Amino acid sequence: MTRILIPTDLSAQSLKIAEEAFKMYPDDIIDVILVYPYRLPVWNSDLYWFSPAKIIKKHEDEQFAHTKDELVRKYFKNISSIYVELFTGVNSLAFENFRVHHQIQTAVLPQNGFLDFSHDDTFDPTNLIVKKVPIINRVQIENVKHSEDYQGLKPGLFSLIQKVFRS
C-alpha cells in the first residue's frame, strides 16, 4: 500500500492533484492524506475552542466535499482511505514529525501557484514537503480558476447569469 501526501487549500480544484496521484499509481491501493497547513491562534482563549474539524469545514469551498465523494466513487478500487489532516507546525522539524507519524514516503505536488494559500491563517507547505518527503512527484494541472471551463464549477445564480450572457 502506498501512502501519499497531497497539499490542499480545501478547494474542489485541489482534488485534481489526488486524481493525478491515482493515475500515477493505477495498480496500487492508496492512502491519501490531504494536508492543510494551519497557523494556530496566538491567544490561549482561541486554543481552548480549537477544533480541526471546524477549521476544515470553515475553510473548504462549497464543492470540496462533493468533489471528494465523486473522486472516491471513481477510484474506489484504488483507495484505502482519503482524509484531510491539519499541519499546525511552524518548521521543518515539526513537519518531519508529522511525516513520520503518518508514515509518509511519497508526495504529489502541483506547479507553483495552483493552490491558493492567501488566508491569514494558512501558508504554502511546498518547501517543507520538498525538504522532508523522500519521493516527490510533480504534476502539471490546468488552473481552472483562470479558465473558461470554470463556469461549470461555479454553483448558484452567478453561474446561471454567466451562461445567459454567453449565449
C-alpha positions in Angstrom: 0.0 0.0 0.0 1.2 3.5 -0.9 0.6 6.4 1.4 0.7 9.7 -0.5 0.7 13.3 0.9 -1.0 15.9 -1.1 -1.2 19.6 -0.1 -4.7 21.1 -0.3 -6.2 24.6 0.0 -9.6 22.8 0.6 -10.9 23.8 -2.8 -12.6 21.3 -5.2 -9.9 22.2 -7.7 -7.1 20.9 -5.3 -8.6 17.4 -5.5 -7.3 17.3 -9.1 -3.9 16.6 -7.6 -5.3 13.5 -5.9 -6.8 12.4 -9.2 -3.4 12.7 -10.8 -2.0 10.5 -8.0 -4.5 7.8 -8.7 -3.4 7.9 -12.4 0.3 7.6 -11.4 -0.4 4.5 -9.3 -3.2 2.7 -11.2 -2.5 -0.7 -9.7 -1.8 0.3 -6.1 -4.1 0.7 -3.1 -3.5 4.2 -1.9 -3.9 6.1 1.4 -4.3 9.8 0.5 -3.5 12.3 3.2 -4.6 15.8 2.1 -2.6 18.2 4.3 -3.9 21.6 5.1 -1.4 23.9 6.7 -2.9 26.0 9.5 -1.4 28.6 11.8 -2.5 28.2 15.4 -4.2 31.2 17.0 -2.0 33.4 19.2 -4.4 33.7 22.0 -4.8 30.9 24.6 -8.6 31.5 24.7 -8.8 30.7 21.0 -6.9 27.5 21.6 -9.5 26.4 24.1 -12.0 26.2 21.3 -9.6 24.7 18.8 -11.3 22.0 16.6 -9.6 20.7 13.4 -13.0 19.5 12.1 -14.5 23.0 12.4 -11.4 24.6 10.8 -11.6 22.3 7.9 -15.4 22.9 7.5 -14.8 26.7 7.7 -12.1 26.8 5.0 -13.4 24.2 2.5 -15.2 25.6 -0.5 -18.8 24.6 -1.3 -17.8 21.9 -3.8 -15.0 20.3 -1.9 -16.9 17.5 -0.1 -19.0 16.8 -3.3 -15.9 16.5 -5.5 -14.1 14.3 -2.9 -17.1 12.0 -2.9 -17.0 11.8 -6.7 -13.3 11.0 -6.6 -14.0 8.2 -4.1 -16.7 6.8 -6.4 -14.5 7.0 -9.5 -11.3 5.4 -7.9 -12.9 3.2 -5.1 -10.8 0.2 -6.2 -7.6 2.2 -5.5 -8.5 4.0 -2.3 -7.8 2.6 1.2 -8.5 6.0 2.7 -8.7 9.7 1.9 -8.8 12.3 4.5 -7.7 15.9 5.5 -5.1 16.5 8.2 -4.2 19.8 9.6 -0.5 20.6 9.9 -0.1 23.1 12.6 3.7 23.2 12.9 6.0 26.1 12.0 9.2 24.5 10.9 10.8 21.5 9.1 11.4 19.6 12.3 7.7 19.8 13.1 6.9 18.7 9.6 9.3 15.8 9.9 7.4 14.6 13.0 4.2 14.9 11.1 5.6 12.9 8.2 7.0 10.1 10.4 3.8 10.0 12.4 1.7 9.5 9.3 4.4 7.2 7.7 4.6 9.2 4.5 7.2 8.4 1.9 5.6 10.0 -1.2 4.1 13.3 -2.1 2.4 14.7 -5.2 2.8 18.4 -5.8 1.3 20.7 -8.4 3.0 23.5 -10.1 3.6 26.8 -8.2 0.5 29.0 -8.0 -2.0 26.2 -8.4 -3.1 26.2 -4.8 -4.3 29.4 -3.0 -2.8 29.8 0.5 -3.6 33.5 0.7 -5.7 33.3 4.0 -4.0 34.8 7.1 -4.2 31.6 9.0 -2.5 29.4 6.4 0.8 29.1 4.5 2.3 27.3 1.5 3.7 23.9 2.7 5.6 23.1 -0.5 9.1 23.9 0.8 8.6 21.7 3.9 7.3 18.9 1.7 10.2 19.1 -0.7 12.7 19.1 2.2 11.3 16.2 4.2 9.4 13.8 1.9 11.7 11.3 0.2 9.8 10.8 -3.1 8.3 13.8 -4.8 6.1 13.6 -7.9 5.3 16.8 -9.7 2.2 17.3 -11.8 1.1 20.0 -14.2 -2.6 20.7 -13.8 -4.7 23.3 -15.6 -5.7 26.0 -13.2 -9.5 26.2 -13.9 -9.9 29.4 -11.9 -8.4 31.2 -14.8 -10.1 29.1 -17.5 -13.3 29.4 -19.5 -14.3 26.0 -18.2 -14.6 27.3 -14.6 -18.2 28.2 -15.2 -19.2 24.6 -14.8 -17.8 24.6 -11.3 -19.5 27.7 -10.0 -22.6 27.0 -8.1 -25.7 29.1 -7.9 -27.0 32.2 -9.5 -23.7 33.6 -10.7 -23.1 30.6 -12.9 -26.6 30.9 -14.4 -26.0 34.6 -15.2 -22.7 33.9 -16.9 -24.4 31.2 -19.1 -27.2 33.5 -20.1 -24.8 36.3 -21.2 -22.6 34.0 -23.1 -25.4 32.5 -25.2 
